[in-house]
Amino acid sequence: MHTDTSPTVLITGGAGFIGSHLATELLQHGYQVRILDNLMPQVHGSERRLPDHLDRRAEVVVGDIRDPHQIKEALDGVDAVVHLAAVVGDRSSMYQIEKYMSVNTAGTAVLLEALLDHPVERLIVASSSAVYGEGLYCSYNGTVYPKIRRSPEETARGGWEPRSPDGEVIYPLPTPETKEVSPLSVYALSKYDQEEMCRLIGESYGIPTTILRLFSVYGPHQGYANPYSGVLTEYASRLLQGFPIRLFEDGYQQRDFVSVYDAARAFRLALESPGAAGGTFNIASGRPCTFRTVADLLATMAGRQELAPEILGVSRIGDIRHCFADISRAREVLGYEPEVPLEAGLLDLLTWVEAGIAERRKVPAAIRAPGSSRLRV
Ligand SMILES: NC(=O)c1ccc[n+]([C@@H]2O[C@H](COP(=O)([O-])OP(=O)(O)OC[C@H]3O[C@@H](n4cnc5c(N)ncnc54)[C@H](O)[C@@H]3O)[C@@H](O)[C@H]2O)c1
């Protein structure tokens, strides 16, 4: 972006987990930040309070992405938009269909209509790895399978690993942006709607648009209700309270966990990189990791190795087996490089969760006996 004064970025959903980190990232790099967020109770509690950790230098407009008047007001004087506002999560989207399509799909439509009257230099959209469904697979002889789906009958029998249509054993590969999409939930479908709508309107009206497909983002300030890598917040919380982590299937499903600090930096790079316009980019760590590995790391760091994970041996409808990212396009075009190693990121998460537990028990961490923290590297 090129403006004489410091550019103003509107972050929709900016009071949420990723948005609050992004606000700080942008403010630290000389941007002015405005946030449009309706402080949804599912994320912000019934009192709909602004989070304490939100950078107070950010201007906040409390409003709904589906309200054209509030968006118009929020867009005044804005140079770029990062669109994060969404209802997040696969499972609840399968019974709250109207809610997901209303906020994610229709809300994006309202934003785009407002942008026609107020074009911006950049529109960055937060999409999700959920649009892929299962990741990419190949067989032993090199045949690539871009659209694999596990059969519910097979998973009900404990056949966790996907098979080729001929019943062959297949192996997961890093998933590139070129893989065919295959949304397996209403949430995933709504994220793909967002992508396609923004791409189409961006191209038609000359609004440089970039899609970031985020994998499992984790880190401090992630709501427990967030069904993504909120799973890591839940794991940490269970361990610190003396309960074992519960793993679906056999725990060997592979994912790609990316620190929220890396994700926030990726958004800034997308605003600044000349080649980003018109592109779709995976934002991840590029390092596959099983749920078992992450559970073991957390248990070791929390000093709770005796709490072996409970292997549930059941699969949930719509769960995928493996999906991890090929991030070479983001590396080449955005200059994106993940900087937070998983171990450091998990320790940061544990520290935050532990502080939250202490606060909820009304025993401020500051007055606990020195050295009482159980966290270990
Ligand atoms: N967290 C992840 O791992 C992850 C992974 C892939 C994609 N994403 C995407 O990143 C974005 C941010 O996710 P997050 O994890 O920060 O979620 P979050 O739930 O913490 O934040 C979403 C924010 O949007 C706000 N919001 C919801 N409905 C709104 C509406 N109608 N009008 C205005 N604001 C509204 C909420 O109040 C909340 O502050 C979402 O678009 C999500 O789909 C997140």
The ligand as an SDF file (V2000), in Angstrom:
LIG
                    3D

 44 48  0  0  0  0  0  0  0  0999 V2000
   -8.4670  -19.6380   14.6260 N   0  0  0  0  0  0  0  0  0  0  0  0
   -8.1500  -20.4160   13.6120 C   0  0  0  0  0  0  0  0  0  0  0  0
   -7.4430  -21.4180   13.7900 O   0  0  0  0  0  0  0  0  0  0  0  0
   -8.6310  -20.0990   12.2080 C   0  0  0  0  0  0  0  0  0  0  0  0
   -8.2840  -20.9920   11.1770 C   0  0  0  0  0  0  0  0  0  0  0  0
   -8.7240  -20.7340    9.8880 C   0  0  0  0  0  0  0  0  0  0  0  0
   -9.4490  -19.5820    9.6220 C   0  0  0  0  0  0  0  0  0  0  0  0
   -9.7680  -18.7400   10.6270 N   0  0  0  0  0  0  0  0  0  0  0  0
  -10.5310  -17.5420   10.2850 C   0  0  0  0  0  0  0  0  0  0  0  0
   -9.9320  -16.4130   10.8820 O   0  0  0  0  0  0  0  0  0  0  0  0
  -10.9170  -15.4580   11.2540 C   0  0  0  0  0  0  0  0  0  0  0  0
  -10.7550  -15.0540   12.7130 C   0  0  0  0  0  0  0  0  0  0  0  0
  -10.8680  -16.2300   13.5040 O   0  0  0  0  0  0  0  0  0  0  0  0
  -10.6250  -16.2020   15.0920 P   0  0  0  0  0  0  0  0  0  0  0  0
  -10.0400  -17.5050   15.4550 O   0  0  0  0  0  0  0  0  0  0  0  0
   -9.9590  -14.9460   15.4740 O   0  0  0  0  0  0  0  0  0  0  0  0
  -12.1480  -16.2060   15.5890 O   0  0  0  0  0  0  0  0  0  0  0  0
  -12.8370  -15.3870   16.7800 P   0  0  0  0  0  0  0  0  0  0  0  0
  -14.1580  -16.0300   16.9770 O   0  0  0  0  0  0  0  0  0  0  0  0
  -11.9300  -15.2500   17.9440 O   0  0  0  0  0  0  0  0  0  0  0  0
  -13.0240  -13.9270   16.1420 O   0  0  0  0  0  0  0  0  0  0  0  0
  -14.0830  -13.6020   15.2750 C   0  0  0  0  0  0  0  0  0  0  0  0
  -14.5430  -12.1990   15.6390 C   0  0  0  0  0  0  0  0  0  0  0  0
  -15.5990  -11.8560   14.7150 O   0  0  0  0  0  0  0  0  0  0  0  0
  -16.5990  -11.1840   15.4650 C   0  0  0  0  0  0  0  0  0  0  0  0
  -17.8860  -11.3280   14.7690 N   0  0  0  0  0  0  0  0  0  0  0  0
  -18.6440  -12.4500   14.6630 C   0  0  0  0  0  0  0  0  0  0  0  0
  -19.7700  -12.1710   14.0050 N   0  0  0  0  0  0  0  0  0  0  0  0
  -19.7230  -10.8600   13.6740 C   0  0  0  0  0  0  0  0  0  0  0  0
  -20.6120   -9.9960   13.0030 C   0  0  0  0  0  0  0  0  0  0  0  0
  -21.8120  -10.4250   12.5530 N   0  0  0  0  0  0  0  0  0  0  0  0
  -20.2570   -8.6980   12.8270 N   0  0  0  0  0  0  0  0  0  0  0  0
  -19.0590   -8.2420   13.3100 C   0  0  0  0  0  0  0  0  0  0  0  0
  -18.1910   -9.0180   13.9780 N   0  0  0  0  0  0  0  0  0  0  0  0
  -18.5190  -10.3150   14.1560 C   0  0  0  0  0  0  0  0  0  0  0  0
  -16.6140  -11.8640   16.8240 C   0  0  0  0  0  0  0  0  0  0  0  0
  -17.2000  -11.0400   17.8260 O   0  0  0  0  0  0  0  0  0  0  0  0
  -15.1210  -12.0920   17.0460 C   0  0  0  0  0  0  0  0  0  0  0  0
  -14.5330  -11.0300   17.7600 O   0  0  0  0  0  0  0  0  0  0  0  0
  -12.2560  -16.0830   10.9120 C   0  0  0  0  0  0  0  0  0  0  0  0
  -12.6790  -15.6070    9.6660 O   0  0  0  0  0  0  0  0  0  0  0  0
  -11.9510  -17.5710   10.8110 C   0  0  0  0  0  0  0  0  0  0  0  0
  -12.8290  -18.2290    9.9190 O   0  0  0  0  0  0  0  0  0  0  0  0
   -9.3720  -18.9700   11.9180 C   0  0  0  0  0  0  0  0  0  0  0  0
  1  2  1  0
  2  3  2  0
  2  4  1  0
  4  5  1  0
  4 44  2  0
  5  6  2  0
  6  7  1  0
  7  8  2  0
  8  9  1  0
  8 44  1  0
  9 10  1  0
  9 42  1  0
 10 11  1  0
 11 12  1  0
 11 40  1  0
 12 13  1  0
 13 14  1  0
 14 15  2  0
 14 16  1  0
 14 17  1  0
 17 18  1  0
 18 19  2  0
 18 20  1  0
 18 21  1  0
 21 22  1  0
 22 23  1  0
 23 24  1  0
 23 38  1  0
 24 25  1  0
 25 26  1  0
 25 36  1  0
 26 27  1  0
 26 35  1  0
 27 28  2  0
 28 29  1  0
 29 30  1  0
 29 35  2  0
 30 31  1  0
 30 32  2  0
 32 33  1  0
 33 34  2  0
 34 35  1  0
 36 37  1  0
 36 38  1  0
 38 39  1  0
 40 41  1  0
 40 42  1  0
 42 43  1  0
M  CHG  2   8   1  16  -1
M  END
$$$$
